[in-house]
Amino acid sequence: MQEELFKEVNKLAGELHVSRSKLFAMAVQDFIKKNESKILLSQINNAFNDHPDSEEIKVHRRMKRKQLKNLERESW
């Protein structure tokens, strides 16, 4: 480990009142959580990245017409 990094680790561990090993464990946990979030975000983006197929387009049009009819019946 680089000497400057080692000094920063010792300083931060002291400021947080934890041991160096606890600080490393906290850092690894944080890294794992961030990586899991990154993977989840990528999966969500991939799921929404596709374009609707013809059936989805038909359903969307029907829903839109039905919603417009419902709005026409509403008294504003």
N, CA, C and O atoms as a GROMACS GRO file, in nm:
protein
  304
    1MET      N    1   0.085  -0.117   0.000
    1MET     CA    2   0.000   0.000   0.000
    1MET      C    3   0.090   0.124   0.000
    1MET      O    4   0.193   0.127   0.068
    2GLN      N    5   0.052   0.223  -0.075
    2GLN     CA    6   0.130   0.346  -0.081
    2GLN      C    7   0.132   0.414   0.055
    2GLN      O    8   0.032   0.411   0.128
    3GLU      N    9   0.244   0.473   0.088
    3GLU     CA   10   0.261   0.533   0.220
    3GLU      C   11   0.159   0.644   0.247
    3GLU      O   12   0.104   0.652   0.357
    4GLU      N   13   0.132   0.728   0.147
    4GLU     CA   14   0.037   0.838   0.164
    4GLU      C   15  -0.104   0.783   0.190
    4GLU      O   16  -0.176   0.835   0.275
    5LEU      N   17  -0.141   0.681   0.117
    5LEU     CA   18  -0.272   0.619   0.137
    5LEU      C   19  -0.281   0.557   0.276
    5LEU      O   20  -0.383   0.569   0.344
    6PHE      N   21  -0.173   0.492   0.318
    6PHE     CA   22  -0.170   0.431   0.451
    6PHE      C   23  -0.190   0.537   0.558
    6PHE      O   24  -0.262   0.514   0.655
    7LYS      N   25  -0.127   0.653   0.542
    7LYS     CA   26  -0.144   0.762   0.638
    7LYS      C   27  -0.288   0.812   0.641
    7LYS      O   28  -0.343   0.839   0.748
    8GLU      N   29  -0.349   0.823   0.524
    8GLU     CA   30  -0.488   0.867   0.516
    8GLU      C   31  -0.582   0.767   0.583
    8GLU      O   32  -0.678   0.805   0.650
    9VAL      N   33  -0.553   0.638   0.564
    9VAL     CA   34  -0.634   0.533   0.627
    9VAL      C   35  -0.624   0.545   0.778
    9VAL      O   36  -0.725   0.541   0.848
   10ASN      N   37  -0.503   0.559   0.829
   10ASN     CA   38  -0.484   0.573   0.974
   10ASN      C   39  -0.555   0.696   1.028
   10ASN      O   40  -0.619   0.691   1.133
   11LYS      N   41  -0.544   0.808   0.955
   11LYS     CA   42  -0.608   0.932   0.999
   11LYS      C   43  -0.760   0.916   1.003
   11LYS      O   44  -0.824   0.954   1.101
   12LEU      N   45  -0.818   0.861   0.897
   12LEU     CA   46  -0.963   0.844   0.891
   12LEU      C   47  -1.011   0.746   0.997
   12LEU      O   48  -1.114   0.768   1.061
   13ALA      N   49  -0.938   0.637   1.014
   13ALA     CA   50  -0.976   0.540   1.118
   13ALA      C   51  -0.978   0.607   1.255
   13ALA      O   52  -1.067   0.582   1.336
   14GLY      N   53  -0.880   0.692   1.280
   14GLY     CA   54  -0.877   0.765   1.407
   14GLY      C   55  -0.993   0.861   1.421
   14GLY      O   56  -1.054   0.871   1.528
   15GLU      N   57  -1.024   0.933   1.313
   15GLU     CA   58  -1.136   1.027   1.317
   15GLU      C   59  -1.270   0.956   1.340
   15GLU      O   60  -1.358   1.009   1.408
   16LEU      N   61  -1.283   0.838   1.285
   16LEU     CA   62  -1.408   0.762   1.299
   16LEU      C   63  -1.408   0.673   1.424
   16LEU      O   64  -1.510   0.612   1.456
   17HIS      N   65  -1.296   0.668   1.492
   17HIS     CA   66  -1.281   0.586   1.613
   17HIS      C   67  -1.308   0.438   1.584
   17HIS      O   68  -1.380   0.370   1.657
   18VAL      N   69  -1.249   0.390   1.474
   18VAL     CA   70  -1.259   0.248   1.438
   18VAL      C   71  -1.119   0.199   1.404
   18VAL      O   72  -1.029   0.278   1.376
   19SER      N   73  -1.104   0.068   1.407
   19SER     CA   74  -0.974   0.012   1.369
   19SER      C   75  -0.957   0.018   1.217
   19SER      O   76  -1.054   0.036   1.142
   20ARG      N   77  -0.831   0.002   1.173
   20ARG     CA   78  -0.807   0.001   1.029
   20ARG      C   79  -0.883  -0.113   0.963
   20ARG      O   80  -0.939  -0.095   0.854
   21SER      N   81  -0.885  -0.230   1.026
   21SER     CA   82  -0.954  -0.344   0.965
   21SER      C   83  -1.104  -0.316   0.954
   21SER      O   84  -1.167  -0.355   0.856
   22LYS      N   85  -1.161  -0.250   1.055
   22LYS     CA   86  -1.302  -0.213   1.050
   22LYS      C   87  -1.325  -0.112   0.937
   22LYS      O   88  -1.424  -0.122   0.865
   23LEU      N   89  -1.234  -0.016   0.922
   23LEU     CA   90  -1.246   0.082   0.814
   23LEU      C   91  -1.240   0.013   0.677
   23LEU      O   92  -1.318   0.047   0.588
   24PHE      N   93  -1.150  -0.082   0.661
   24PHE     CA   94  -1.142  -0.156   0.535
   24PHE      C   95  -1.271  -0.235   0.510
   24PHE      O   96  -1.320  -0.241   0.398
   25ALA      N   97  -1.325  -0.296   0.615
   25ALA     CA   98  -1.450  -0.371   0.602
   25ALA      C   99  -1.564  -0.277   0.560
   25ALA      O  100  -1.645  -0.312   0.475
   26MET      N  101  -1.568  -0.158   0.621
   26MET     CA  102  -1.671  -0.061   0.586
   26MET      C  103  -1.656  -0.018   0.439
   26MET      O  104  -1.754  -0.003   0.367
   27ALA      N  105  -1.532   0.002   0.398
   27ALA     CA  106  -1.506   0.044   0.259
   27ALA      C  107  -1.547  -0.065   0.160
   27ALA      O  108  -1.605  -0.036   0.056
   28VAL      N  109  -1.518  -0.189   0.194
   28VAL     CA  110  -1.556  -0.300   0.105
   28VAL      C  111  -1.708  -0.313   0.099
   28VAL      O  112  -1.764  -0.334  -0.008
   29GLN      N  113  -1.775  -0.301   0.213
   29GLN     CA  114  -1.921  -0.307   0.213
   29GLN      C  115  -1.980  -0.197   0.127
   29GLN      O  116  -2.074  -0.221   0.051
   30ASP      N  117  -1.926  -0.077   0.138
   30ASP     CA  118  -1.974   0.036   0.058
   30ASP      C  119  -1.950   0.009  -0.090
   30ASP      O  120  -2.037   0.035  -0.173
   31PHE      N  121  -1.834  -0.044  -0.123
   31PHE     CA  122  -1.802  -0.075  -0.262
   31PHE      C  123  -1.899  -0.180  -0.318
   31PHE      O  124  -1.948  -0.166  -0.430
   32ILE      N  125  -1.928  -0.283  -0.239
   32ILE     CA  126  -2.019  -0.389  -0.283
   32ILE      C  127  -2.158  -0.332  -0.307
   32ILE      O  128  -2.221  -0.363  -0.408
   33LYS      N  129  -2.208  -0.249  -0.215
   33LYS     CA  130  -2.340  -0.188  -0.231
   33LYS      C  131  -2.347  -0.102  -0.356
   33LYS      O  132  -2.444  -0.108  -0.432
   34LYS      N  133  -2.243  -0.021  -0.378
   34LYS     CA  134  -2.240   0.065  -0.496
   34LYS      C  135  -2.236  -0.018  -0.624
   34LYS      O  136  -2.301   0.016  -0.723
   35ASN      N  137  -2.160  -0.127  -0.621
   35ASN     CA  138  -2.152  -0.214  -0.738
   35ASN      C  139  -2.286  -0.282  -0.765
   35ASN      O  140  -2.328  -0.294  -0.880
   36GLU      N  141  -2.354  -0.327  -0.659
   36GLU     CA  142  -2.486  -0.389  -0.675
   36GLU      C  143  -2.585  -0.288  -0.733
   36GLU      O  144  -2.665  -0.321  -0.820
   37SER      N  145  -2.579  -0.164  -0.684
   37SER     CA  146  -2.668  -0.060  -0.736
   37SER      C  147  -2.640  -0.032  -0.883
   37SER      O  148  -2.732  -0.012  -0.963
   38LYS      N  149  -2.512  -0.032  -0.918
   38LYS     CA  150  -2.473  -0.010  -1.057
   38LYS      C  151  -2.526  -0.121  -1.148
   38LYS      O  152  -2.576  -0.094  -1.257
   39ILE      N  153  -2.516  -0.244  -1.100
   39ILE     CA  154  -2.566  -0.358  -1.178
   39ILE      C  155  -2.718  -0.350  -1.191
   39ILE      O  156  -2.772  -0.372  -1.299
   40LEU      N  157  -2.787  -0.319  -1.081
   40LEU     CA  158  -2.933  -0.308  -1.083
   40LEU      C  159  -2.977  -0.198  -1.178
   40LEU      O  160  -3.070  -0.217  -1.256
   41LEU      N  161  -2.912  -0.083  -1.173
   41LEU     CA  162  -2.945   0.027  -1.264
   41LEU      C  163  -2.925  -0.014  -1.409
   41LEU      O  164  -3.006   0.020  -1.495
   42SER      N  165  -2.820  -0.086  -1.435
   42SER     CA  166  -2.794  -0.134  -1.571
   42SER      C  167  -2.904  -0.229  -1.617
   42SER      O  168  -2.949  -0.222  -1.732
   43GLN      N  169  -2.947  -0.318  -1.528
   43GLN     CA  170  -3.055  -0.412  -1.562
   43GLN      C  171  -3.186  -0.337  -1.587
   43GLN      O  172  -3.259  -0.371  -1.680
   44ILE      N  173  -3.216  -0.237  -1.506
   44ILE     CA  174  -3.338  -0.157  -1.526
   44ILE      C  175  -3.331  -0.083  -1.659
   44ILE      O  176  -3.428  -0.082  -1.735
   45ASN      N  177  -3.217  -0.021  -1.686
   45ASN     CA  178  -3.202   0.050  -1.813
   45ASN      C  179  -3.217  -0.043  -1.932
   45ASN      O  180  -3.279  -0.007  -2.032
   46ASN      N  181  -3.161  -0.163  -1.922
   46ASN     CA  182  -3.175  -0.261  -2.031
   46ASN      C  183  -3.320  -0.304  -2.049
   46ASN      O  184  -3.366  -0.324  -2.162
   47ALA      N  185  -3.392  -0.317  -1.939
   47ALA     CA  186  -3.532  -0.358  -1.947
   47ALA      C  187  -3.618  -0.253  -2.016
   47ALA      O  188  -3.712  -0.287  -2.088
   48PHE      N  189  -3.586  -0.127  -1.996
   48PHE     CA  190  -3.665  -0.019  -2.055
   48PHE      C  191  -3.606   0.033  -2.186
   48PHE      O  192  -3.660   0.127  -2.245
   49ASN      N  193  -3.498  -0.027  -2.230
   49ASN     CA  194  -3.430   0.020  -2.349
   49ASN      C  195  -3.494  -0.030  -2.478
   49ASN      O  196  -3.470   0.026  -2.586
   50ASP      N  197  -3.575  -0.133  -2.467
   50ASP     CA  198  -3.634  -0.188  -2.589
   50ASP      C  199  -3.752  -0.102  -2.635
   50ASP      O  200  -3.810  -0.026  -2.558
   51HIS      N  201  -3.787  -0.117  -2.759
   51HIS     CA  202  -3.900  -0.045  -2.816
   51HIS      C  203  -4.024  -0.134  -2.810
   51HIS      O  204  -4.013  -0.256  -2.817
   52PRO      N  205  -4.141  -0.072  -2.797
   52PRO     CA  206  -4.262  -0.154  -2.788
   52PRO      C  207  -4.286  -0.233  -2.917
   52PRO      O  208  -4.261  -0.185  -3.028
   53ASP      N  209  -4.335  -0.355  -2.899
   53ASP     CA  210  -4.370  -0.434  -3.016
   53ASP      C  211  -4.510  -0.396  -3.062
   53ASP      O  212  -4.575  -0.311  -3.001
   54SER      N  213  -4.557  -0.458  -3.170
   54SER     CA  214  -4.686  -0.419  -3.228
   54SER      C  215  -4.801  -0.440  -3.130
   54SER      O  216  -4.895  -0.359  -3.128
   55GLU      N  217  -4.797  -0.544  -3.050
   55GLU     CA  218  -4.904  -0.569  -2.953
   55GLU      C  219  -4.906  -0.460  -2.846
   55GLU      O  220  -5.012  -0.413  -2.808
   56GLU      N  221  -4.790  -0.421  -2.799
   56GLU     CA  222  -4.783  -0.314  -2.699
   56GLU      C  223  -4.835  -0.182  -2.755
   56GLU      O  224  -4.899  -0.105  -2.684
   57ILE      N  225  -4.807  -0.157  -2.882
   57ILE     CA  226  -4.855  -0.034  -2.946
   57ILE      C  227  -5.008  -0.036  -2.954
   57ILE      O  228  -5.072   0.065  -2.929
   58LYS      N  229  -5.065  -0.152  -2.990
   58LYS     CA  230  -5.211  -0.164  -2.998
   58LYS      C  231  -5.274  -0.140  -2.861
   58LYS      O  232  -5.373  -0.067  -2.849
   59VAL      N  233  -5.218  -0.202  -2.760
   59VAL     CA  234  -5.271  -0.186  -2.624
   59VAL      C  235  -5.262  -0.040  -2.582
   59VAL      O  236  -5.357   0.013  -2.523
   60HIS      N  237  -5.152   0.023  -2.610
   60HIS     CA  238  -5.135   0.164  -2.575
   60HIS      C  239  -5.241   0.250  -2.644
   60HIS      O  240  -5.298   0.339  -2.581
   61ARG      N  241  -5.268   0.225  -2.771
   61ARG     CA  242  -5.369   0.304  -2.843
   61ARG      C  243  -5.507   0.283  -2.783
   61ARG      O  244  -5.583   0.378  -2.765
   62ARG      N  245  -5.539   0.156  -2.750
   62ARG     CA  246  -5.670   0.128  -2.689
   62ARG      C  247  -5.683   0.198  -2.554
   62ARG      O  248  -5.787   0.255  -2.522
   63MET      N  249  -5.578   0.192  -2.475
   63MET     CA  250  -5.580   0.257  -2.344
   63MET      C  251  -5.597   0.408  -2.359
   63MET      O  252  -5.670   0.471  -2.282
   64LYS      N  253  -5.531   0.465  -2.456
   64LYS     CA  254  -5.541   0.608  -2.478
   64LYS      C  255  -5.682   0.649  -2.518
   64LYS      O  256  -5.736   0.748  -2.468
   65ARG      N  257  -5.744   0.571  -2.609
   65ARG     CA  258  -5.882   0.601  -2.648
   65ARG      C  259  -5.977   0.589  -2.530
   65ARG      O  260  -6.063   0.675  -2.510
   66LYS      N  261  -5.960   0.484  -2.451
   66LYS     CA  262  -6.046   0.466  -2.335
   66LYS      C  263  -6.027   0.580  -2.235
   66LYS      O  264  -6.124   0.629  -2.178
   67GLN      N  265  -5.905   0.621  -2.215
   67GLN     CA  266  -5.879   0.730  -2.122
   67GLN      C  267  -5.942   0.860  -2.174
   67GLN      O  268  -5.998   0.937  -2.095
   68LEU      N  269  -5.934   0.886  -2.303
   68LEU     CA  270  -5.996   1.005  -2.359
   68LEU      C  271  -6.147   1.003  -2.341
   68LEU      O  272  -6.208   1.106  -2.309
   69LYS      N  273  -6.209   0.887  -2.362
   69LYS     CA  274  -6.353   0.874  -2.341
   69LYS      C  275  -6.389   0.903  -2.196
   69LYS      O  276  -6.486   0.973  -2.167
   70ASN      N  277  -6.310   0.849  -2.106
   70ASN     CA  278  -6.336   0.873  -1.964
   70ASN      C  279  -6.323   1.021  -1.929
   70ASN      O  280  -6.402   1.074  -1.851
   71LEU      N  281  -6.225   1.086  -1.986
   71LEU     CA  282  -6.207   1.228  -1.959
   71LEU      C  283  -6.321   1.311  -2.016
   71LEU      O  284  -6.361   1.411  -1.955
   72GLU      N  285  -6.374   1.271  -2.131
   72GLU     CA  286  -6.485   1.343  -2.190
   72GLU      C  287  -6.609   1.336  -2.101
   72GLU      O  288  -6.688   1.431  -2.098
   73ARG      N  289  -6.626   1.227  -2.030
   73ARG     CA  290  -6.744   1.209  -1.942
   73ARG      C  291  -6.728   1.286  -1.811
   73ARG      O  292  -6.827   1.315  -1.744
   74GLU      N  293  -6.605   1.319  -1.774
   74GLU     CA  294  -6.582   1.390  -1.649
   74GLU      C  295  -6.630   1.533  -1.659
   74GLU      O  296  -6.617   1.598  -1.763
   75SER      N  297  -6.687   1.583  -1.550
   75SER     CA  298  -6.722   1.725  -1.548
   75SER      C  299  -6.609   1.801  -1.480
   75SER      O  300  -6.574   1.774  -1.365
   76TRP      N  301  -6.557   1.892  -1.550
   76TRP     CA  302  -6.445   1.970  -1.497
   76TRP      C  303  -6.500   2.097  -1.446
   76TRP      O  304  -6.425   2.181  -1.396
   0.00000   0.00000   0.00000
